[in-house]
Structures are given as C-alpha cells and as structure tokens.
Amino acid sequence: MRTFIAVPLPPEVRALLGEMQKTLRSFSANVKWTAIPSIHLTLKFLGEIEPASLPRLVELLRAAAASEHPFSLHLHGLGGFPNLHSPRVIWCGLDGELPSLESLQKKVETACVDAGFAPEDRPFHPHLTLGRVRDRTNLQPLLDYIKIGSALEHTFAVREFNIYQSILRPQGALYSVLERIELQGD
C-alpha cells in the first residue's frame, strides 16, 4: 500500500487555505489545485510498503513521539518550488516553532530508517502544497500576486501526526488514516 507520514491540519487552517486557493484560482493559471481536504504537512513519504511492516513502524514512531512536545506553527506567505521564476509547485509557507517541527521530522526519519525504509536524500522544507503548475498559461499574474505577499496568517497547534494510506484515483488521491500518533512530551 502507498503510504506517507504527515501532520494533519485543523479545520480552521483548511478553511483559510480554501479561501486563499479561491483567490489564487481567480488568476486562471493552468495549475492543478490540491483538494483542500488533502492538504497536509508531509514528514516522510514512504511510497509502496508491505502491510506487514506497519506494526514495527508504528512501534518506532510511537517511541519517537514519546519525547516530543506539542508545538505551534504559523501559516506564513506563499511561494513556489523550485523558485518563483519557474515554479512546479505553489505552496503556503510555515513559521513558528520550526526547531520543534524539525526535531519531530528527524525523529520520524530515524524511526523509518530503523524500520527498514530508505533515508530521504532531500533536505526537509516544511510547506503546504496548494497546487502543481501544469504550464505557464496565465501564470505571470499569479506569480506577481504571490511576490507581492499574502495576508494569510494563522497559528495552529501540532499535537499529532498520522500514517496515511494514499489510494490513487483518476479524480485525485484519496487519503485514509492508518494510525494516529500523539506527541507525548510534557
């Protein structure tokens, strides 16, 4: 089964991202916008895994979460990967207690490697994917808007992360939670 590990977003954050996406859609750029319920903060993409590997992975992730404290993140601005000159992805940035997020991500990565999964070869760049650019049609006005800056600001708490299964369908991926893992630190 195709899986990944991610921080879920609270309903109010999804609502704000939906409003921002509505504004971005108004530019009519050729972007495949991410369905709002599908937006999450990825900590580790695992890809196809054997269901039998899940119990050991959950055990290691729970151990990793045992010493991690809940923390706050802040929606902060918009951008593009690899850059705004020629983006493939439009994203919402994050700010706040980033050292806590980075600590959590490193512990998740270590747990996954200990469970037998390949280590990530790219650096961790926390972001929320809003859309994927298909081509440059009507893209420049959208990029100009992003460069001006966004009033999208909101703080939210991170208290858990989930292991998700991703089922690919023609109308888009469907995500289901396989396991919830709460941050247990005091």
C-alpha positions in Angstrom: 0.0 0.0 0.0 1.1 3.5 -0.8 1.8 5.5 2.4 3.2 8.6 3.9 3.5 10.3 7.3 2.1 13.8 7.8 0.8 16.3 10.3 -3.0 16.8 9.8 -4.4 20.3 9.6 -7.2 21.7 11.8 -10.4 22.7 10.1 -9.8 26.4 10.5 -6.5 26.1 8.7 -8.1 24.2 5.9 -10.8 26.9 5.6 -8.2 29.7 5.4 -6.3 27.7 2.7 -9.5 27.2 0.8 -10.1 31.0 0.8 -6.5 31.6 -0.3 -6.8 29.0 -3.0 -10.1 30.6 -4.2 -8.1 33.9 -4.7 -5.3 32.1 -6.5 -7.7 30.3 -8.8 -9.1 33.6 -9.9 -5.9 34.2 -11.9 -6.9 31.3 -14.2 -3.4 29.9 -14.4 -3.0 26.3 -15.5 -2.5 24.9 -12.1 -3.9 21.6 -10.7 -5.0 22.8 -7.3 -4.8 20.4 -4.4 -8.1 19.4 -2.9 -8.4 21.2 0.4 -9.2 18.1 2.5 -6.0 16.5 1.1 -3.6 19.3 2.2 -1.2 18.1 4.9 2.3 18.7 6.2 4.4 15.8 4.9 7.0 14.5 7.3 8.1 11.4 5.3 6.8 9.8 2.1 7.2 6.1 2.2 5.8 5.0 -1.1 4.6 1.4 -1.5 5.0 -0.6 1.7 4.1 -4.1 2.8 1.2 -4.1 5.3 3.2 -6.5 7.5 5.8 -3.7 8.1 3.2 -1.4 9.6 3.2 -2.7 13.3 7.0 -2.3 13.6 6.9 1.2 12.0 4.0 2.3 14.4 6.0 1.0 17.4 9.1 3.0 16.4 7.1 6.1 15.6 5.2 6.0 19.0 8.6 5.7 20.7 9.8 8.8 18.7 6.7 10.7 19.7 7.0 9.9 23.3 9.6 12.6 23.9 8.2 15.2 21.5 6.1 18.1 22.9 3.1 19.6 21.1 4.1 22.9 19.4 2.7 25.7 17.3 3.2 26.5 13.7 2.1 29.6 11.8 0.9 29.9 8.2 3.2 32.4 6.6 3.2 33.6 3.0 3.2 31.9 -0.4 6.0 30.7 -2.7 7.0 28.2 -5.3 9.3 25.2 -5.8 12.0 25.3 -7.0 11.5 29.1 -7.2 9.0 31.7 -8.4 10.8 32.2 -11.7 9.9 28.7 -12.9 7.7 27.0 -10.3 6.4 23.5 -10.4 4.6 23.8 -7.1 2.7 26.6 -5.4 2.9 26.4 -1.6 2.0 28.1 1.7 4.9 28.6 4.0 5.2 27.8 7.7 6.8 29.7 10.5 6.6 29.4 14.3 8.3 26.7 16.4 10.3 25.3 13.4 13.0 23.8 15.6 10.3 21.6 17.2 9.0 20.6 13.8 12.5 19.8 12.5 13.2 17.7 15.6 10.0 15.8 15.0 10.8 15.2 11.4 14.3 14.0 12.2 12.9 11.5 14.7 10.3 10.3 12.2 13.0 9.9 9.6 15.2 7.9 12.1 12.3 5.7 13.0 11.5 5.0 9.4 15.2 4.1 8.6 15.2 1.9 11.7 12.1 0.2 10.3 14.0 -0.6 7.1 12.9 2.3 4.8 15.3 4.2 2.7 16.6 7.5 4.1 15.4 10.7 2.4 18.0 12.2 0.2 16.5 15.7 0.0 16.5 18.3 2.8 13.3 18.9 4.7 11.4 22.0 3.6 8.2 22.4 5.6 5.4 23.7 3.4 1.8 23.0 2.4 1.3 22.2 -1.3 -1.6 24.3 -2.7 -1.1 23.3 -6.4 1.1 22.0 -9.1 1.8 24.1 -12.2 0.9 22.4 -15.5 2.3 25.0 -17.8 2.9 28.8 -18.0 -0.6 29.7 -19.2 -1.7 32.9 -17.3 1.0 32.1 -14.8 2.7 35.5 -14.6 -0.2 37.4 -12.9 -0.4 34.7 -10.3 3.3 34.8 -9.7 3.1 38.6 -9.4 0.4 38.3 -6.8 2.5 35.7 -4.8 5.5 38.0 -4.9 3.6 40.9 -3.5 2.8 38.8 -0.5 -0.2 37.3 1.2 -2.2 38.3 4.2 -2.6 34.6 5.0 -1.5 34.3 8.7 -2.7 31.9 11.3 -1.2 30.0 14.2 -2.2 26.4 15.0 -1.1 23.6 17.3 0.6 20.4 16.3 -0.4 17.6 18.7 -0.2 14.6 16.5 0.9 13.1 13.2 -0.6 10.3 11.2 0.4 7.4 8.9 -1.8 7.7 5.8 -2.6 5.4 3.0 -2.9 7.1 -0.4 -5.2 5.5 -3.0 -4.6 6.9 -6.4 -7.8 7.5 -8.5 -8.4 9.4 -11.7 -10.2 12.2 -9.9 -7.3 12.5 -7.4 -5.8 10.7 -4.4 -7.9 9.5 -1.5 -6.2 9.6 1.9 -7.2 7.5 4.8 -5.6 7.5 8.3 -4.0 4.1 9.1 -2.6 5.2 12.5 -2.7 8.4 14.7 0.3 9.1 16.8 0.1 11.8 19.5 3.1 13.8 20.7 3.6 12.7 24.3 6.2 15.0 25.7 5.3 17.2 28.7 
